[in-house]
Amino acid sequence: MTKKEKKLIAVIGLVVILLTACASKAANATEKIELGQKYLTEANYTEAIAAFTEVIKIDPSNIEAYMGRAEAYKGLKQYDDAKADYTEVIGKTDEMPYTQAQAYMGRAEVYELTDETTSAESDYSVAIDLLDEDDIGMKENIADTFIRELKIKVLQLHAEICIRLGLYDKALDDYAMLAELGVDMTAENQKDSSTQDESSVGGTYVWNYADENGDVTKMQLTVQAGSRQMNAIVNYPSNLDAEAIAGIIAGYTLKKEYPEIEEAYLEFQKAAEANSRLAERIDVNHVTEAQMQEAEALAAQWEALESKYGSYFQIYENEIQKWAGVDWRPQIIETVFLSNPVSRVEKTSDTLYIYVPTGTRYTKAIMDFISYSGKSESIDATDMVMEGKKNNLSQPIYEWDMSSNMIGSFKIEYREDK
């Protein structure tokens, strides 16, 4: 073997060693990314940060690691660190508009959490502009479906924050863009319902409800004449935590597979109401024999219900665990579909009247749950609009019993437009 051939073999060997080392590093980085994502889903944010940091040490240009670590920092409320990682991604993705839009949206959500509302609005605006760029999907090989879904999320979040800031023109622009995407949330105005003028074409109406503890639920209801679709953004009190939202999702998810759960809920609710009525009548200093017998009967009824439906409690708990660990927003986006377009809308000081053609029925209802980290879940909530057993989907909606304990700032009443 000549000296030249030996040198060539040595060079080839060195190249093989270098390639093997690079491949090993890449494989290790991939494993750490997967581990970090696993920790994120488990809400184990400290371990997630450690895993993503290891990736960044191996490959300082790894965008996925920065994005994952930013989410984990946000979960631990280390907001400055989260902002720094999102900012790092923004600086590294000038040729990746979809990823850069995700980073701007993530940083905007952190700004919201730190009450930097104006900065959040600015970042959402940039994200919208990025998602409007030509050939955005081709630049990163992203499917149009994912681009559309991200754009809808950003527009909805931006509209919400613009309403809070009083930037109603910008919010209207967002609703118009949502309408172009097939999400009918167009509004004529965004004033509070207490100051709205009567309008036959409809608009967006702000409904407030304060419970006995003073906690306020706020809903922005959009109803447009000529549309078969009604939309509502329901913002629950901020003290409604992610676990409570997980419970709501679990409840609606199980209703389809286990209709008995709805029956159980109604029976327990009825029993609880009977207990409350009895408690109101009883004088603790003087309990009559009849009241004692009634209390014993109710206790026996409750015990029978627990025996009858006990197995479903475990099913429900297991379902909750599937949705736990996600940073769900205390917010639900509801969409209701009608069989006919709304004819006209009238708003008085205490009632919103929605006029519909003869025979108009509910056809479908969807509830969307969104997390701070970008996860979303849609649930078919058609059965929910029936208010338990009070109403039937075959009935025209103007014949429905719309009475509720949650009257709030105004009532909603459907009327037949003959």
C-alpha positions in Angstrom: 0.0 0.0 0.0 1.4 3.3 -1.1 1.9 6.3 1.3 -0.8 8.2 -0.7 -3.3 5.3 -0.2 -2.6 5.1 3.5 -3.2 8.8 3.8 -6.5 8.5 1.9 -7.7 5.7 4.2 -6.8 7.8 7.3 -8.8 10.7 5.9 -11.8 8.5 5.2 -11.6 7.1 8.7 -11.6 10.5 10.2 -14.7 11.5 8.2 -16.5 8.4 9.3 -15.7 9.2 12.9 -16.9 12.7 12.6 -20.1 11.7 10.8 -20.8 9.0 13.5 -20.3 11.6 16.2 -22.6 14.0 14.5 -25.2 11.3 14.0 -24.9 10.4 17.7 -25.4 14.0 18.8 -28.4 14.3 16.5 -29.9 11.1 17.9 -29.3 12.3 21.5 -30.9 15.7 20.7 -33.9 14.0 19.3 -34.3 11.8 22.3 -34.0 14.8 24.6 -36.6 16.7 22.6 -39.0 13.8 22.9 -38.3 13.5 26.6 -38.8 17.3 27.1 -42.2 17.1 25.3 -43.2 14.2 27.5 -42.4 16.2 30.6 -44.4 19.1 29.2 -47.5 17.0 28.7 -47.1 15.8 32.3 -46.7 19.4 33.5 -43.2 18.4 34.9 -41.8 21.7 33.9 -38.5 21.5 35.8 -37.5 18.3 34.1 -38.7 19.6 30.8 -36.4 22.7 31.1 -33.5 20.4 31.9 -34.1 18.2 28.9 -34.5 21.1 26.5 -31.4 22.8 27.9 -29.4 19.7 27.2 -30.5 19.9 23.6 -29.5 23.5 23.3 -26.0 22.7 24.7 -25.7 20.0 21.9 -27.3 22.2 19.2 -27.6 25.9 20.0 -29.6 26.5 16.8 -32.4 23.9 17.8 -35.6 25.9 17.5 -37.9 23.2 18.9 -35.8 23.1 22.1 -36.1 26.9 22.6 -39.9 26.7 22.0 -40.3 23.8 24.4 -38.2 25.4 27.1 -40.2 28.7 26.7 -43.4 26.8 27.4 -41.9 25.1 30.4 -40.7 28.4 31.8 -44.2 29.8 31.3 -45.6 26.8 33.2 -43.3 27.7 36.1 -44.2 31.4 35.9 -40.6 32.3 35.0 -41.9 34.8 32.5 -38.7 36.7 31.8 -36.9 33.4 30.9 -39.9 32.5 28.7 -39.8 35.8 26.9 -36.0 35.4 26.4 -36.5 32.0 24.7 -39.3 33.2 22.5 -37.2 36.2 21.5 -34.3 33.9 20.7 -36.6 31.9 18.3 -37.8 35.1 16.7 -34.2 36.1 16.0 -33.4 32.7 14.5 -36.4 32.3 12.2 -36.4 35.2 9.7 -36.8 32.6 6.8 -39.4 30.6 8.8 -42.6 32.8 9.0 -44.9 30.0 10.4 -42.5 29.2 13.3 -41.8 32.9 13.9 -45.5 33.5 14.1 -45.8 30.8 16.7 -43.0 32.4 18.7 -44.6 35.9 18.5 -47.9 34.3 19.7 -46.2 32.6 22.6 -44.4 35.7 23.7 -47.7 37.7 23.4 -49.3 35.2 25.7 -46.5 35.7 28.2 -47.0 39.5 27.9 -50.6 39.0 28.8 -49.7 37.0 31.9 -47.4 39.9 33.0 -50.1 42.5 32.2 -48.0 44.0 29.4 -51.2 44.2 27.3 -49.9 46.7 24.7 -46.8 44.6 24.0 -49.0 41.5 23.7 -51.3 43.3 21.1 -48.2 44.3 19.1 -46.8 40.7 19.0 -50.2 39.3 18.0 -50.3 41.8 15.2 -46.9 40.8 13.9 -48.0 37.1 14.0 -51.0 37.9 11.9 -48.9 39.7 9.3 -46.5 36.8 9.2 -49.3 34.3 8.6 -50.5 36.5 5.7 -47.3 36.1 3.8 -47.3 34.5 0.4 -46.2 30.9 0.1 -45.8 30.5 3.9 -46.6 26.8 3.7 -43.9 26.2 1.0 -41.2 27.9 3.0 -41.5 25.4 5.9 -43.5 22.6 4.2 -46.5 23.4 6.5 -50.0 22.2 5.5 -52.6 24.8 4.8 -54.8 23.3 7.6 -52.2 24.1 10.3 -51.7 27.6 9.0 -55.4 28.2 9.0 -55.8 26.9 12.6 -52.9 29.0 13.9 -54.3 32.1 12.1 -57.7 31.6 13.7 -56.2 31.2 17.1 -54.1 34.4 16.8 -57.0 36.4 15.3 -59.3 35.4 18.2 -56.7 36.2 20.8 -55.9 39.5 19.1 -59.6 40.4 18.9 -60.0 39.6 22.6 -57.1 41.8 23.7 -58.2 44.6 21.3 -61.6 44.7 22.9 -59.9 45.0 26.4 -57.8 47.8 25.1 -60.7 49.6 23.4 -59.2 49.1 19.9 -62.6 48.3 18.4 -61.6 49.0 14.8 -58.8 46.4 15.0 -61.1 43.9 16.7 -63.6 44.4 13.8 -60.8 43.8 11.3 -60.0 40.5 13.1 -63.7 39.4 13.0 -63.8 40.2 9.3 -60.7 38.1 8.7 -62.2 35.3 10.7 -65.3 35.5 8.6 -63.1 35.1 5.5 -61.7 32.0 7.1 -65.2 30.6 7.6 -65.5 31.6 11.2 -68.5 33.8 11.4 -67.7 36.2 14.3 -68.4 39.5 12.5 -69.7 42.3 14.8 -71.3 45.6 14.1 -69.9 47.1 17.3 -68.2 46.0 20.5 -69.8 48.2 23.1 -71.0 46.9 26.4 -74.6 45.7 26.2 -75.8 48.3 28.7 -75.0 51.1 26.2 -75.9 49.3 23.0 -78.6 50.8 20.7 -81.3 48.6 19.3 -80.1 47.1 16.1 -82.0 44.8 13.7 -78.8 43.6 12.1 -77.3 42.3 15.3 -73.8 42.7 16.6 -71.7 41.6 19.6 -73.4 41.9 23.1 -71.5 41.7 26.3 -73.2 39.7 29.0 -72.1 39.6 32.6 -73.1 37.3 35.5 -71.9 37.6 39.1 -72.4 34.6 41.4 -73.1 34.7 45.1 -69.4 35.0 45.8 -69.0 38.0 43.5 -67.1 36.1 40.8 -67.9 37.4 37.4 -68.4 35.4 34.2 -68.4 37.5 31.0 -69.6 36.5 27.6 -69.3 38.2 24.3 -72.2 37.0 22.2 -72.2 37.6 18.5 -75.5 37.4 16.6 -75.9 38.5 13.0 -79.0 38.8 10.9 -78.6 36.5 7.9 -76.3 34.1 9.6 -77.1 30.5 10.7 -74.3 30.7 13.2 -74.0 32.4 16.7 -70.7 32.7 18.5 -69.8 33.3 22.1 -66.5 33.9 23.9 -67.1 33.0 27.6 -64.5 34.2 30.0 -64.9 32.6 33.4 -63.5 34.1 36.6 -59.7 33.9 36.7 -59.9 31.8 39.8 -61.4 28.9 37.8 -58.2 26.8 37.4 -57.1 24.5 34.7 -58.3 21.4 36.7 -61.8 22.7 36.7 -61.7 23.2 32.9 -60.3 19.6 32.6 -63.4 18.5 34.6 -65.7 20.3 32.2 -64.0 18.7 29.2 -64.1 15.2 30.8 -67.8 15.6 31.6 -68.8 16.6 28.0 -66.5 13.9 26.5 -68.1 11.1 28.6 -71.7 12.1 27.9 -71.4 10.5 24.4 -70.0 7.2 25.5 -71.9 7.0 28.8 -75.3 8.7 28.6 -76.0 7.4 32.1 -73.6 10.0 33.4 -76.0 12.7 32.3 -78.9 10.8 34.0 -76.7 10.5 37.2 -76.0 14.2 37.2 -79.7 15.1 36.9 -80.7 12.7 39.6 -78.0 13.9 42.0 -78.9 17.5 41.2 -82.5 16.8 42.0 -81.6 15.1 45.3 -79.3 18.0 46.2 -82.1 20.5 45.5 -84.4 18.5 47.8 -81.8 18.6 50.5 -81.4 22.3 50.2 -85.1 22.9 50.4 -85.3 20.8 53.5 -82.4 22.6 55.1 -84.1 25.9 54.6 -87.2 24.7 56.4 -85.5 23.1 59.4 -85.0 25.0 62.6 -81.9 23.3 64.2 -83.3 24.0 67.6 -86.6 22.2 66.8 -86.6 19.4 64.3 -90.0 17.8 63.9 -90.5 14.0 63.5 -91.8 14.6 59.9 -88.6 16.5 59.0 -86.4 13.8 60.6 -88.2 11.1 58.5 -87.8 13.3 55.4 -84.1 13.7 56.1 -83.7 9.9 56.6 -85.5 9.3 53.3 -83.2 11.7 51.5 -80.1 10.1 53.0 -81.3 6.7 51.9 -82.0 8.1 48.4 -78.5 9.6 48.2 -77.0 6.3 49.3 -79.0 4.5 46.7 -77.8 6.9 44.0 -74.1 6.4 45.1 -74.6 2.6 44.9 -76.3 2.9 41.5 -73.8 5.2 39.9 -70.6 4.6 42.0 -68.7 3.0 39.1 -69.1 6.1 37.0 -67.2 8.2 39.5 -64.0 6.3 38.8 -64.6 6.5 35.0 -65.0 10.2 35.4 -61.9 10.6 37.5 -59.9 8.6 34.9 -61.2 10.8 32.2 -60.2 14.0 34.1 -56.6 12.6 34.3 -56.5 12.5 30.5 -57.1 16.3 30.3 -55.2 17.3 33.5 -51.7 18.8 33.3 -52.7 21.2 30.5 -52.7 25.0 31.2 -56.3 25.5 30.1 -57.5 29.1 29.9 -60.6 29.9 32.0 -62.4 30.5 28.7 -64.7 28.6 26.3 -65.5 29.6 22.7 -69.0 28.3 21.9 -70.5 28.1 18.4 -74.2 27.3 17.8 -75.6 26.4 14.4 -79.3 27.0 13.4 -81.4 25.4 10.7 -82.3 28.8 9.3 -80.6 32.2 9.3 -81.5 34.7 12.0 -84.1 37.2 10.7 -83.4 40.2 13.0 -82.2 41.1 16.5 -83.6 43.5 19.0 -81.9 44.6 22.3 -83.7 46.2 25.1 -82.2 47.2 28.5 -82.9 43.7 30.0 -83.5 41.3 27.0 -81.9 40.3 23.8 -84.6 39.2 21.3 -83.5 36.9 18.5 -86.1 36.5 15.7 -85.9 33.4 13.6 -88.1 32.0 10.8 -90.9 29.5 11.6 -89.6 26.1 12.3 -86.0 27.1 13.1 -84.2 24.5 15.2 -80.8 24.1 16.8 -78.7 21.7 14.6 -75.3 21.7 16.3 -73.2 23.2 19.0 -69.4 23.2 19.4 -67.3 24.1 22.4 -63.6 25.0 21.9 -61.2 24.9 24.8 -57.8 26.6 24.4 -54.7 26.5 26.6 -52.1 29.2 27.2 -49.5 26.9 25.5 -51.5 26.6 22.3 -53.3 23.2 22.8 -57.0 23.2 21.8 -59.8 20.8 22.1 -63.2 20.9 20.3 -66.2 19.1 21.7 -69.6 18.4 20.2 -71.9 20.1 22.8 -75.2 19.7 20.9 -76.8 17.9 23.8 -75.6 20.7 26.2 -77.8 23.3 24.6 -80.9 21.3 25.5 -80.4 22.3 29.2 -80.7 18.7 30.4 -84.1 17.2 29.7 -86.0 20.5 29.4 -85.8 20.9 25.6 -85.7 18.8 22.5 -83.8 19.3 19.3 -86.9 18.6 17.2 -88.6 21.6 18.8 -88.4 25.1 17.2 -86.0 27.1 19.5 -88.7 29.7 20.1 -90.7 27.0 22.0 -87.8 26.2 24.3 -87.7 26.8 28.0 -84.9 29.3 28.3 -85.3 30.0 32.0 -82.1 29.9 34.0 -80.7 30.8 37.4 -78.0 32.7 35.6 -80.0 35.7 34.4 -77.0 38.0 34.3 -77.1 41.5 32.8 -79.8 40.5 30.3 -82.0 37.6 29.3 -81.9 35.9 25.9 -85.3 35.1 24.2 -86.0 33.6 20.8 -89.1 34.7 18.9 -90.8 33.4 15.8 -90.6 35.9 13.0 -93.9 35.1 11.3 
